[in-house]
Amino acid sequence: MTSTLERGDLPPEIVTPPPGPRSRELSARLAAHEAPTVNTLGPRDEPAIVWRAALGANVLDVDGNRYVDLTAGFGVAALGHRHPAIVAAVTAQAGELLHGLGDVAAHPPRIALAERLAALAPVDDARVHFAISGADAVEIALKVARLATGRPGLLAFDPGYHGTTLGALAASSRGEFREPFAAWLRSDVLRLPFGAPLPEIEAMLAVAPPIGALLVEPVVGREGVHLPPPGWLAGLAALARRRGLLFVADEIFTGLGRTGARFAVEDEGVRPDLLCCGKALGGGLPLAAVVGRAPLFEPLRRAGEALHTATFLAHPLACAAALATLELVEHERLPERARSLGARFAARLAAAAAAAGVALRGRGALWALEFADGPAARRFAGALAARGVLALAGGATGRVVQLAPPLTIDARPLDAALDIVAAALADLDLESTR
C-alpha cells in the first residue's frame, strides 16, 4: 500500500477499489457533521474518495490509492500540487507575518503582487483590487461597472459560470443554481448564447434597458469547455467600445496559461476594461483579483469605510504564494506547456472519442468529453477514478467530463492517464456494439 507521496510524477496505483474502507468511514463522519450544502458526498451521502495528500500531478487517498489528477484541483494546481517553490515562499512568509489587517494596513508581498499583476495583465493603466475567491472577484467587477457607468444592466452569456454568491449568481447561467434564489437575484441581466452572432447582440442591445457592461468567459470552463468562434471576442470587444459598455473578462479558470496564452483574451488581442483572475493565481491558497483601468475604480474612493472588503483581503501567505506562482508561470513557460499538452490530448484521444461517439473539444490544457447524457458522463468519470484517474463530470448539460491537468504534468503520468481515458472510451465503443 502506498503510504506517502515522495514524488508527483508517477502513474496511478489502485490497491483498494475506491472509495475504500477508510474513505467510507470518513465519509460517514462527514455526513454526520457537515451541512449538506456542498456535493462532496452527493445527494444521498454516498461515500466518496477522501484525499490525504497531493504532490505534482498525483493525489493519494486515505486508502493508499494513488491517482493522476486531471482536475488540477478545479484548476488551482496549474503548477502541480505543492510546488516546492510555492511551499518555500509560504513557509518563509509564515515566519514573518501570518495575518495582516485587511484594508487597513498593507504588507510588502501585497505591494509587490499588485505591481506584478498590474504589469502582467492585458489591461491599460491597470490597478488591482484583491479578492478572496473567484466569485468575490466577479462581485467586485460588477460593483465597479455599475458605479463607473451609472447603468445598472449587464449582458451575460449562456452557458457561463461566474460563482454562486448573489451578485455573481445573477450572471451565472445554470438554472439549478439560480432558481432557489430567484427572488433575490437582480432582474436587469440580459442573457444571450455564448458565441451569438455579433449583429444579433448589437440588435438586442439597441432595444435593451441601459446596459453598462458585458461579462464573458473567453473560453467557457466549468460549464462545458466551449470555445468562441474565431474573431468573436475581438468583435465583441469592438462592439462594447462602440456602445460604451465595459468589457469584463472572467479569466478565473482560463488565466495564467491554462488555454495556451497567459490570458485567453490575448489570443485575439483583446484588452478588457476589467479582468477577473483567481484559481491558479494563489498557487493553492485562496486568492483572486480584479485588474482594471484606473479611472474605473475612482468611484470606490471614499473617506469612510471601504465599499467592498474582507477580513482576509490580500492575505500575506496567499500573496507570497501568488508572487512565487507568477514567477513560475514565466520561468516554466506555462502557456507554451499548455499548448504542448493540448496537442497531446488531441493526438491521443481524438480517434478513441470519435469511435465511441463522444465529442472531444478543448484548447491548451482545458478539454472536455461530451457524452449522450449526464448519467453516462458520471459513469465514465467513475470508471476513470476506479482506474486511478481523477476527472470532473458535469457542466451546464451534465454531459461533460472535463480534463484539466496541472500544466507541469510530466510525460509518464500524463501518458498513463491518457491511456486509461482512451481505454475507457474503447470500452464504451465495445458496449455500443454488443
Secondary structure, DSSP 8 states (H G I E B T S, - for coil): -----S-S----B-SS-SS-HHHHHHHHHHHHHS-TTS-SSTTTT-----EEEEEBTEEEETTS-EEEESSTTTTT-TT-BT-HHHHHHHHHHHTT-S--BTTTB--HHHHHHHHHHHHHSS-TTEEEEEESSHHHHHHHHHHHHHHHHS--EEEEEES----SSHHHHHH---HHHHGGGGGGS-S-EEEEETT--HHHHHHHHHHSS-EEEEEE-SSB-TTT-B---TTHHHHHHHHHHHHT-EEEEE-TTTTTTTTSSSSGGGGGT---SEEEE-GGGGTTS--EEEEEEHHHHGGG--SSS-SS--TTTT-HHHHHHHHHHHHHHHHTTHHHHHHHHHHHHHHHHHHHHHHHT-EEEEETTEEEEE-SSHHHHHHHHHHHHHHTEE-EEESSSS-EEEE---TT--HHHHHHHHHHHHHHHHHHHHHHT-
